[in-house]
Amino acid sequence: MSGELLLELFSEEIPARMQARAEGDLARLVGEALQAAGVEYGEMRTFATPRRLTLLIDGLPAASPDVSEERKGPRVGAPDKAVEGFLKSAGLASIDQAEIQSDKKGEFYVARIEKKGRATADVIAEAMPGIIRDFPWPKSMRWGTGKLRWVRPLHSILCLLDGKIVDFEIDGIKSGDETRGHRFMAPQAFRVKNFADYEKRLREAYVILDSGERRDRILAGATKLAESQGLALVEDAGLVAENAGLTEWPAPLMGRFDESFLEVPPEVLTSTMKAHQKCFSVRTPGKEGLGQLANRFVLVSNLEAKDGGKAITAGNERVIAARLSDAKFFFDQDRQVPLEDRTRELQNVVFHEKLGTQYDRIQRIRVLARELAPMVDAEADEAERAAMLCKSDLTSEMVGEFPELQGVMGRYYALDQEEHPNVADAIGAHYKPVGAGDDVPTEPTAIAVALADKLDMLVGFWAIDEKPSGSKDPFALRRAALGVIRIVLENGIRLRLLQHLTPLMRDLEPVFVTDPASEEAASEKLLEGWGEEPDVGWLKGRYLLDFFADRLKVYLRDQGARHDLIDAVFSLGGQDDLLMIVRRVEALGKFLQTEDGANLLAGTKRASNILRIEEKKDGKTYDGTPDPTLLEKEEEKILEAKLTEAEQAAKTAVECEDFEAAMTALAQLRAPVDAFFDNVTVNAEEADLRENRLKLLNRIRAATLTVADFSRIEG
């Protein structure tokens, strides 16, 4: 198989944000069409530029293989309708064309269907119009008098199989072997022979086909320009990718703006230039992050201008000057309004129709932040003050223009109005962490407000039954839960989650949408190990705690931990201290990597399996205390004594939160458990001996339950 398929869909500019997904969709749809026709293929590659979507497939055969299929039909003598249906589905003219075979149930008809292979070019020609017509663009349009919908007007289709045109037509556009180069520098059409010729001719026509190469060119060129001025580029991978999706022949240029705009916060300058002109900011060297911005910027042109880009740069400088003037105006106007006044304005801003206004939400966050403050070594008054003002910038002109600056602008306005630095910093950091690569708050006041904000978000939406479902998470609740987990673990915070979730839930009972108390089976399961009086608020909190457990599994799995160990700890009940859960999981993981741990796990599972079988058969449990007078064999007596010793030592160690010591205590059971199973018959003929030995097995299970539920551990 050596056939090469080259497909190009040439159109007006495809939005940069849609290009990566379009590449994947094109590969998937063409691949599915080939597989459905029985056509195997080798490597598949896709490319996207602003004006073209390209697919390359190597290793295509000239035709699909012949197929011989045997289809079983109804029994001989079946009703006429059954026979007619069989003939129709098998493509037979009469039943005489079928064979008769026999099995244990009697004779039945069999149709042998021979399907000749089809030319691969015919398969492609038949599939492509439907793929193009039904292509899953997020948004599409029609143009002129045609009926075809495409992301932007589709001009031409290039489709070659081994250098020969694959003929098909859609909405008046016939496939061919022509494409075009750069819109301005090489707009003429030209023919190509194959992919190597296609890629070479495009480069000669000022089109870099591979988006990765365009990204590298943009980053290298922008970095070099900044360094030539003794400056450093403020790197932004997303902005690099966006510019690669906007250009076919990227050419970085440097412009400048008036130094007076540097009085505006750097985040505002960066957001303004990025959002409106897709330009990179430049900073003084030796500074991390934004540092001290310089009055320079790097733009990415889509052509190499004859004047070296002077006119393009001047045009961008004029636009950026206007945009920065607007930003400075917003900043100056916003600072004239006290944050407390802005907070009161939030009474008119609805957070959610069932959860009230943003102002209502702030009151809940304020109370919780004050409650959390001593647990994170924050000053309670500062935490409450920061919580009261943390959403105030939502009504500012600047955040209205750049929503991504919420919190950031609140911090600047708080500093301008001489709030305590801890309060201002907490306002700026309380949304953190925003993403996987974002830092968590580390200053105590910021930690208190950030936790309060996220916990209130989760509790509120759990109360009204707006939980994430499948891939849908419109309120970013998974991110909020992961944010709580990261803040707690990375700062080493002791926080009993259910202790705080339950009062918050009870405060929101008037807006509850469902009543978990009516789900008796689930409620009983939730109560295991907690010893609480169930009410709706407590049960809602337990459901939310399970969600935290799932998020914790994801987080720890990303850190290399095993999800089954988390299950083993959570299933004990009463586990809502995330930091202690993780420490217990870490100790359990280390223990199971030892020979003693692995063997004790095997012995415990063996004991649990025997117990499960015998308890089910007998219809009762064996959770009583073994009778010492019935311990006949030395291995039984040693095991019983070691169980008492290990169980107490492990319990004491767990109470002291020394989980490694607890594991060490359990390790003493390895030898006596092995000896017991090697030398003692559990299901003895004597009923009293059998029952006593089953109770001894239950003690093995009970001893390990002091640290984890070993039955939940895989292996």
C-alpha positions in Angstrom: 0.0 0.0 0.0 1.6 3.2 -1.1 -1.2 5.4 -2.3 -1.2 9.1 -1.2 -4.4 11.1 -0.7 -4.0 14.9 -0.6 -7.1 16.9 0.2 -7.3 20.7 0.6 -10.5 22.7 1.4 -9.6 26.4 0.5 -11.8 29.1 1.9 -11.9 32.6 3.3 -10.3 33.0 6.8 -11.1 30.3 9.3 -11.2 31.7 12.8 -8.1 30.7 14.7 -10.0 29.2 17.6 -11.7 26.7 15.3 -8.7 25.4 13.4 -7.4 22.7 15.7 -10.8 21.2 16.2 -11.5 21.3 12.5 -8.2 19.4 11.8 -9.4 16.6 14.2 -12.9 16.5 12.8 -11.6 16.2 9.2 -9.3 13.3 10.1 -12.0 11.6 12.1 -14.7 11.9 9.4 -12.5 10.8 6.5 -11.0 8.0 8.5 -14.5 6.7 9.4 -15.6 6.8 5.8 -12.6 4.8 4.7 -13.0 2.2 7.5 -16.7 1.8 6.7 -15.7 0.9 3.1 -13.1 -1.5 4.3 -10.2 0.7 3.0 -7.1 0.4 5.2 -4.6 3.3 5.4 -1.3 4.3 7.0 -0.3 7.6 8.5 -2.8 10.5 8.5 -1.7 14.1 9.0 -3.7 17.3 9.0 -2.8 21.0 8.6 -4.6 24.3 9.0 -3.8 27.8 8.0 -6.2 30.8 8.0 -7.4 29.9 4.5 -7.1 26.2 4.1 -7.8 22.9 5.8 -5.5 20.1 4.5 -5.5 16.3 5.0 -2.7 13.9 3.9 -3.1 10.1 4.1 -0.3 7.7 3.1 -0.6 3.9 2.5 -3.9 3.8 0.7 -4.6 0.7 -1.5 -5.9 1.1 -5.1 -9.2 -0.6 -4.0 -10.9 -2.1 -1.0 -10.6 -5.9 -0.8 -13.3 -8.3 -2.0 -15.5 -9.5 0.8 -17.3 -12.8 1.2 -20.0 -12.8 3.8 -22.3 -15.6 5.0 -25.6 -14.5 6.4 -27.8 -16.9 8.4 -31.5 -16.8 7.6 -34.8 -18.2 9.0 -35.5 -21.9 9.4 -36.8 -24.0 6.5 -40.6 -23.7 6.5 -40.6 -20.3 8.3 -43.5 -17.9 7.5 -43.4 -16.2 4.1 -42.8 -12.7 5.6 -39.7 -13.9 7.4 -38.4 -15.4 4.2 -39.2 -12.3 2.2 -37.3 -10.1 4.7 -34.3 -12.4 4.6 -34.2 -12.3 0.8 -34.4 -8.5 0.8 -31.7 -8.0 3.4 -29.4 -10.5 1.6 -30.1 -9.1 -1.9 -31.4 -12.4 -3.3 -34.0 -12.7 -6.0 -35.4 -16.0 -4.8 -35.0 -18.5 -2.0 -33.4 -20.9 -4.6 -30.3 -18.7 -4.4 -29.8 -19.6 -0.8 -28.2 -22.7 0.7 -29.7 -25.0 3.3 -27.6 -25.9 6.3 -28.4 -27.9 9.5 -27.7 -27.6 13.2 -29.2 -29.1 16.3 -32.4 -27.0 15.9 -33.0 -28.1 12.3 -32.5 -26.8 8.8 -32.1 -23.1 8.0 -31.3 -20.9 5.0 -27.9 -19.4 4.4 -27.1 -16.6 1.9 -23.5 -16.3 0.6 -22.9 -12.7 -0.4 -19.9 -11.8 -2.5 -19.0 -8.2 -2.5 -16.4 -7.0 -5.0 -13.9 -4.4 -3.8 -14.3 -0.8 -4.9 -11.7 1.6 -6.2 -10.5 3.8 -3.4 -11.0 6.9 -5.6 -14.7 6.0 -5.9 -15.0 5.6 -2.1 -13.4 9.0 -1.6 -15.5 10.7 -4.3 -18.7 9.3 -2.8 -17.8 10.2 0.8 -16.4 13.7 0.4 -19.6 15.7 -0.5 -21.4 14.4 2.6 -18.4 15.1 4.8 -18.1 18.7 3.5 -21.8 19.3 3.6 -22.2 18.1 7.2 -18.9 19.3 8.6 -19.4 20.1 12.3 -18.3 23.7 12.5 -19.4 25.5 15.7 -20.7 28.2 13.4 -21.3 28.2 9.7 -22.7 30.5 7.0 -24.2 30.4 3.5 -23.2 32.9 0.8 -24.5 33.9 -2.6 -27.3 31.7 -4.0 -25.7 28.4 -2.9 -27.1 26.0 -0.2 -23.8 24.8 1.2 -23.0 26.0 4.7 -19.3 26.4 5.7 -17.4 28.3 8.3 -16.6 30.9 5.6 -17.1 30.9 1.8 -15.5 27.8 0.4 -13.7 28.6 -2.9 -12.0 25.4 -4.1 -11.3 21.8 -3.3 -8.1 20.1 -4.1 -8.3 16.3 -4.1 -5.5 14.0 -5.5 -5.0 10.3 -5.1 -1.6 9.3 -6.3 -1.4 12.5 -8.3 -4.7 12.0 -10.1 -7.8 14.2 -9.5 -10.6 12.5 -7.5 -13.7 13.8 -9.2 -16.7 15.1 -7.2 -18.7 18.2 -6.9 -20.6 20.0 -4.2 -22.7 23.1 -4.6 -21.1 24.0 -7.9 -17.5 23.5 -6.6 -15.6 20.8 -8.6 -12.6 19.1 -7.1 -9.3 19.7 -8.9 -5.6 20.0 -8.5 -5.3 23.8 -8.0 -4.6 25.9 -4.9 -3.5 29.4 -4.2 -0.7 30.9 -2.2 -0.6 34.0 0.1 -3.5 36.3 -0.4 -1.3 39.4 -1.1 2.2 38.2 -1.9 1.3 35.3 -4.2 -2.4 35.2 -5.0 -2.2 33.4 -8.3 -3.6 29.8 -8.6 -1.2 27.0 -9.4 -1.4 23.2 -9.9 0.3 20.6 -7.7 1.3 16.9 -8.3 1.5 15.5 -4.8 2.0 16.5 -1.2 5.8 17.2 -1.5 5.1 19.4 -4.5 2.2 21.0 -2.7 4.1 21.9 0.5 7.1 23.2 -1.6 5.0 25.3 -3.9 3.0 26.8 -1.0 6.3 27.8 0.7 7.4 29.5 -2.5 4.0 31.2 -2.5 4.6 32.5 1.1 2.5 30.0 3.0 3.9 27.9 5.8 1.6 24.9 6.0 2.5 23.6 9.4 1.1 25.5 12.4 3.9 24.3 14.7 6.5 25.9 12.4 4.5 29.1 12.3 4.4 29.2 16.1 8.1 28.6 16.4 8.7 31.4 13.8 6.5 33.8 15.8 8.1 33.1 19.2 11.7 33.2 17.9 11.1 36.4 15.9 9.3 38.2 18.7 11.9 37.1 21.2 14.7 38.3 19.0 13.1 41.7 18.4 12.7 42.3 22.2 16.3 41.2 22.9 17.5 43.6 20.2 16.1 46.4 22.4 17.6 45.0 25.6 14.1 43.8 26.6 12.3 40.5 27.3 9.2 39.2 25.7 6.2 38.5 28.0 5.6 35.0 26.7 2.0 33.9 26.1 1.6 30.4 24.5 -2.1 31.1 23.8 -1.3 34.3 22.0 1.5 32.6 20.0 -1.0 29.9 18.9 -3.7 32.5 18.0 -1.3 34.5 15.9 -0.2 31.3 14.1 -3.9 30.8 13.3 -4.2 34.3 11.9 -1.2 34.3 9.6 0.2 32.1 6.8 3.6 34.0 6.6 4.1 35.5 10.1 6.5 38.4 10.3 6.9 39.9 13.9 7.4 43.7 14.1 8.0 46.0 17.1 6.0 49.1 17.9 5.9 51.5 20.8 3.4 53.6 22.8 3.6 56.7 24.9 5.4 56.2 28.3 2.6 57.9 30.1 0.4 54.8 29.7 2.8 52.9 31.9 1.0 54.5 34.9 -1.8 52.1 34.1 -1.5 48.6 35.7 0.6 46.2 33.6 -2.2 43.6 33.5 -4.4 46.2 31.9 -1.9 47.1 29.2 -1.2 43.5 28.4 -4.9 42.6 28.2 -5.7 45.6 26.1 -2.9 44.9 23.5 -3.7 41.2 23.5 -7.5 41.4 23.2 -7.7 44.1 20.6 -4.5 43.8 18.5 -3.2 40.3 19.3 0.1 42.0 20.3 2.7 40.8 22.8 3.9 42.9 25.7 7.6 43.6 26.4 9.2 44.0 29.8 12.5 45.0 31.3 14.8 41.9 31.7 15.5 40.2 35.0 11.8 40.4 36.1 9.5 37.5 36.4 6.0 37.5 35.2 4.9 40.9 33.9 7.6 42.8 35.8 8.1 46.3 34.7 6.5 46.7 31.3 8.3 48.7 28.6 6.5 51.1 26.3 7.0 48.6 23.4 4.9 45.8 21.9 5.4 43.1 19.3 2.8 42.6 16.6 2.7 39.8 14.0 2.1 40.8 10.4 0.9 38.4 7.8 3.3 39.6 5.2 6.8 40.9 4.5 6.1 44.6 3.5 8.4 46.4 1.1 8.9 49.2 3.6 10.1 46.8 6.3 6.7 47.0 8.0 6.8 50.7 8.9 3.3 51.4 7.7 1.9 48.4 9.4 3.6 49.2 12.6 2.5 52.9 12.5 -1.1 51.7 12.0 -1.0 49.4 15.0 0.6 52.1 17.1 -2.3 54.4 16.3 -4.9 51.8 17.2 -3.1 50.8 20.4 -2.7 54.4 21.5 -6.5 54.8 21.2 -7.1 51.5 23.1 -4.7 52.4 25.9 -6.3 55.9 26.1 -9.7 54.1 26.7 -8.1 51.8 29.3 -6.5 54.8 31.1 -9.8 56.6 31.2 -11.6 53.5 32.6 -8.8 53.1 35.3 -9.0 56.8 36.3 -12.8 56.8 36.4 -13.0 53.5 38.4 -10.7 54.9 41.1 -13.1 57.7 41.8 -15.8 55.3 43.2 -15.1 53.8 46.7 -15.1 50.0 46.7 -17.8 50.0 49.4 -20.1 51.8 47.1 -19.4 49.2 44.4 -20.1 46.4 46.8 -23.6 47.9 47.5 -24.2 48.1 43.7 -23.9 44.3 43.7 -27.4 44.2 45.2 -28.5 44.8 41.6 -26.3 42.0 40.1 -27.9 38.6 40.1 -25.6 35.7 40.9 -28.1 33.0 40.2 -31.9 33.2 40.3 -32.1 30.6 43.0 -29.1 31.8 45.0 -29.8 35.5 45.0 -27.5 38.5 44.1 -23.8 38.9 44.3 -24.3 40.9 47.4 -26.2 38.0 49.1 -23.3 35.8 48.2 -20.8 38.2 49.6 -22.6 38.1 53.0 -22.2 34.3 53.1 -18.5 34.5 52.0 -17.8 37.2 54.6 -19.1 35.0 57.5 -17.3 31.9 56.3 -14.0 33.8 55.7 -14.1 35.0 59.3 -14.8 31.5 60.5 -11.9 30.1 58.5 -9.4 32.8 59.4 -8.0 31.4 62.7 -7.6 28.0 61.0 -5.2 29.5 58.4 -3.5 32.0 60.8 -5.3 34.9 59.2 -6.5 38.0 61.1 -10.3 37.6 61.3 -11.1 41.3 60.6 -8.9 41.4 57.6 -10.4 38.3 56.2 -13.9 39.6 56.6 -13.0 43.0 55.1 -11.4 41.3 52.1 -14.4 39.1 51.6 -16.7 42.1 51.7 -14.8 43.8 48.9 -13.6 40.8 46.9 -16.4 41.1 44.2 -16.6 44.9 44.2 -14.7 45.4 40.9 -17.4 43.4 39.0 -19.2 46.7 38.6 -16.1 48.6 37.4 -15.7 49.8 33.8 -12.4 48.0 33.5 -13.7 44.6 34.4 -16.7 45.2 32.2 -14.3 45.6 29.3 -11.9 42.8 30.4 -13.7 40.2 32.6 -10.4 38.3 33.0 -9.1 41.1 35.2 -11.7 40.6 38.0 -9.9 40.5 41.3 -6.8 42.0 39.7 -8.4 45.4 39.4 -10.0 45.1 42.8 -6.5 44.8 44.3 -5.3 47.9 42.5 -8.4 49.9 43.5 -8.1 48.7 47.1 -4.4 49.8 47.3 -5.4 53.1 45.8 -7.9 53.6 48.5 -5.4 52.6 51.2 -6.9 49.3 52.3 -4.5 47.1 54.2 -2.1 45.3 51.8 -3.3 41.9 53.1 -6.9 42.9 52.2 -5.9 44.1 48.8 -3.8 41.1 48.0 -6.6 38.8 49.1 -9.0 40.5 46.7 -6.5 40.0 43.9 -5.8 36.3 44.8 -9.2 35.0 45.9 -10.0 33.5 42.5 -6.8 31.5 42.4 -6.0 28.9 41.3 -7.7 29.6 38.0 -6.1 26.7 36.1 -3.8 23.8 36.5 -0.7 25.9 36.0 -1.8 28.7 38.3 -0.3 29.3 41.7 -2.5 28.9 44.8 -2.8 31.8 47.4 -0.2 31.5 50.1 -0.9 34.6 52.3 -3.3 33.7 55.2 -5.9 36.3 54.4 -6.0 35.4 50.8 -6.3 31.7 51.7 -9.3 32.3 53.9 -11.2 34.3 51.3 -10.3 32.0 48.4 -11.5 29.0 50.4 -14.7 30.8 51.4 -15.4 31.8 47.9 -15.0 28.3 46.5 -16.8 26.5 49.3 -19.8 28.9 49.0 -19.9 28.3 45.2 -19.9 24.5 45.6 -22.4 24.5 48.5 -24.8 26.8 46.6 -25.0 24.8 43.4 -25.2 21.5 45.3 -28.1 23.0 47.3 -30.1 23.7 44.1 -29.0 20.4 42.4 -26.9 22.0 39.7 -24.1 19.5 39.9 -21.7 18.7 37.0 -22.9 16.0 34.7 -20.7 14.1 32.3 -18.6 16.6 30.4 -20.9 19.5 31.3 -19.8 21.8 34.1 -21.2 25.3 33.3 -20.3 26.7 36.7 -16.8 25.3 36.8 -17.5 23.4 40.0 -14.8 20.8 39.3 -12.3 23.6 39.1 -13.6 25.1 42.3 -13.3 21.8 44.2 -9.8 21.2 42.8 -8.9 24.7 43.9 -10.0 23.9 47.5 -7.9 20.7 47.4 -4.8 22.4 46.1 -5.0 25.3 48.5 -5.4 22.9 51.5 -2.7 20.5 50.4 -0.1 22.9 49.1 -0.4 25.1 52.2 -0.6 22.2 54.7 -4.0 23.3 56.1 -6.0 21.2 58.5 -9.7 21.7 57.5 -12.6 19.5 58.4 -14.7 19.9 55.3 -18.0 18.5 56.5 -17.8 20.6 59.6 -18.0 23.7 57.4 -20.2 22.3 54.6 -23.1 21.3 56.9 -23.8 24.8 58.4 -23.6 26.3 54.9 -26.0 23.7 53.6 -28.5 24.2 56.4 -28.5 28.0 55.8 -29.5 27.3 52.2 -32.3 24.8 53.0 -35.0 27.2 51.7 -33.6 26.9 48.2 -33.1 23.1 48.2 -34.3 21.5 45.0 -34.1 17.9 46.0 -34.3 16.1 49.3 -31.6 13.5 49.7 -33.3 12.3 52.9 -35.9 10.6 50.8 -33.2 8.4 49.2 -33.1 5.9 52.1 -30.6 3.5 50.7 -28.2 6.2 49.8 -28.7 8.0 53.1 -27.9 4.8 55.1 -24.7 4.4 53.1 -23.7 8.0 53.7 -24.2 7.6 57.4 -21.7 4.7 57.7 -18.8 5.7 60.0 -20.1 9.2 60.7 -22.4 8.8 63.7 -24.4 11.9 62.8 -28.1 12.7 63.1 -29.1 12.9 59.5 -30.9 15.9 58.2 -31.2 17.3 54.7 -28.3 19.8 55.1 -26.0 17.2 56.5 -26.8 14.7 53.8 -26.3 17.4 51.1 -22.9 18.1 52.6 -22.0 14.3 52.5 -22.9 14.2 48.8 -20.7 17.1 48.2 -17.9 15.5 50.2 -18.1 12.5 47.8 -17.6 14.9 45.0 -14.4 16.2 46.8 -13.3 12.6 47.1 -13.6 12.1 43.3 -11.7 15.3 42.6 -9.0 14.3 45.1 -8.6 11.0 43.2 -8.0 13.0 40.0 -5.5 15.3 41.7 -3.6 12.5 43.4 -3.7 10.3 40.3 -2.0 13.2 38.4 0.6 13.2 41.2 1.2 9.4 40.7 -1.0 8.1 43.6 -3.4 5.2 43.2 -7.1 5.9 43.3 -7.9 2.6 45.1 -5.9 3.7 48.1 -8.0 6.9 48.3 -11.1 4.7 48.2 -9.7 2.5 50.9 -9.2 5.5 53.2 -12.5 7.4 52.3 -14.6 4.3 52.8 -13.7 4.2 56.6 -16.2 7.1 57.2 -15.5 10.2 59.2 -12.8 11.2 56.7 -13.1 14.9 55.7 -9.7 16.2 56.6 -8.0 16.4 53.1 -4.5 16.8 54.4 -4.8 13.8 56.8 -6.4 11.7 54.0 -3.4 12.4 51.7 -0.9 11.6 54.5 -2.7 8.4 55.2 -2.8 7.5 51.5 0.9 8.2 51.2 1.8 6.0 54.2 -0.5 3.2 52.9 1.1 3.4 49.5 4.6 3.1 51.0 3.5 0.2 53.2 2.0 -1.8 50.4 5.3 -1.5 48.5 7.0 -3.5 51.2 7.0 -7.3 51.3 5.1 -7.2 54.7 2.5 -4.9 53.3 1.9 -6.9 50.1 1.6 -10.2 52.0 -0.6 -8.7 54.7 -2.9 -7.3 52.0 -3.1 -10.8 50.4 -3.9 -12.4 53.8 -6.5 -9.8 54.7 -8.2 -10.2 51.3 -8.2 -14.0 51.8 -9.8 -13.6 55.2 -12.4 -11.2 53.9 -13.3 -13.5 51.0 -13.8 -16.5 53.3 -15.9 -14.3 55.6 -18.0 -13.0 52.8 -18.8 -16.5 51.5 -19.5 -18.0 54.9 -21.5 -15.1 56.2 -23.7 -15.2 53.0 -24.1 -19.0 53.4 -24.9 -18.8 57.1 -27.1 -15.7 56.9 -25.2 -14.0 59.7 -22.0 -12.1 60.6 -19.1 -13.2 62.7 -18.2 -9.9 64.3 -18.2 -11.2 67.9 -15.1 -11.7 70.1 -13.4 -15.1 69.7 -13.5 -17.4 72.7 -9.9 -17.9 74.0 -10.8 -21.4 75.3 -11.5 -22.5 71.8 -8.2 -21.5 70.4 -6.7 -25.0 70.0 -3.7 -24.5 67.8 -0.6 -22.5 68.7 -1.0 -20.5 65.4 -4.5 -19.4 66.6 -3.3 -18.3 70.0 -0.3 -16.4 68.5 -2.5 -14.6 65.9 -5.1 -13.6 68.5 -2.4 -12.2 70.8 -0.7 -10.3 67.9 -4.1 -8.9 66.7 -4.7 -7.4 70.1 -1.3 -5.9 70.3 -1.3 -4.6 66.7 -4.8 -3.3 66.8 -4.1 -1.2 69.9 -0.8 0.1 68.6 -2.3 1.0 65.2 -5.2 2.7 66.9 -3.0 4.8 69.1 -0.7 5.7 66.2 -3.7 6.8 64.1 -5.0 9.0 67.0 -1.6 10.6 67.0 -1.8 11.0 63.2 1.4 8.9 62.9 0.3 6.8 60.0 3.7 5.3 59.3 3.7 4.0 62.8 0.3 2.5 62.3 1.5 0.7 59.2 4.5 -0.6 61.2 2.2 -2.0 63.8 0.1 -3.8 61.2 3.2 -5.2 59.6 3.6 -7.4 62.8 0.6 -9.3 61.6 2.1 -10.6 58.4 3.9 -13.7 59.9 1.1 -14.8 62.2 -1.5 -14.4 59.5 0.6 -16.5 57.1 1.1 -19.1 59.7 -2.6 -19.3 60.5 -3.6 -19.9 56.9 -0.8 -22.5 56.5 -1.7 -24.6 59.5 -5.3 -23.9 60.6 -8.4 -25.2 58.9 -11.0 -22.4 59.2 -14.1 -24.5 58.2 -13.5 -27.1 60.9 -16.1 -29.9 61.3 -16.9 -28.8 64.8 -19.4 -25.9 64.6 -18.0 -24.1 67.6 -14.4 -24.2 66.3 -15.5 -23.1 62.9 -17.4 -20.1 64.3 -14.5 -19.1 66.6 -12.1 -19.2 63.7 -14.4 -17.1 61.5 -14.5 -14.5 64.3 -10.7 -14.6 64.3 -10.8 -13.8 60.6 -13.1 -10.9 61.3 -10.5 -9.6 63.8 -7.9 -9.5 61.0 -10.3 -7.4 58.9 -11.2 -5.2 61.9 -7.5 -4.6 62.7 -6.7 -3.3 59.2 -9.8 -1.1 59.3 -8.0 1.1 61.8 -6.0 2.5 58.9 -7.9 1.6 55.7 -10.4 -0.7 54.1 -8.1 -3.3 52.6 -11.0 -4.8 50.6 -11.0 -1.6 48.4 -7.4 -2.1 47.5 -6.6 -3.6 44.1 -4.2 -6.5 43.8 
